[in-house]
Amino acid sequence: MEQTKIDRINELAKKAKTVGLTPEEDAERAQLRQEYLAAVRQNLRAQLDNTFIVDEDGNKRPLRKQ
């Protein structure tokens, strides 16, 4: 996710705590949060896909979905 979008999420969060948000800003914040969560999930999935378990014999096997 782009740093500008993360900065905008932080701006909206700060404004929500102090002044409050307009309905348009609230919708923008919700949309940006969804994008952020999707990016986090994608990064975690990629990390888990590249994780291997090594058993006692030294055999490597990929981490499976549970």
ABEGO torsion letter per residue (X at the ends): XBAAAAAAAAAAAAAAAAAEBBAAAAAAAAAAAAAAAAAAAAAAAAAAAABBBBBAAGBBBBBBBX
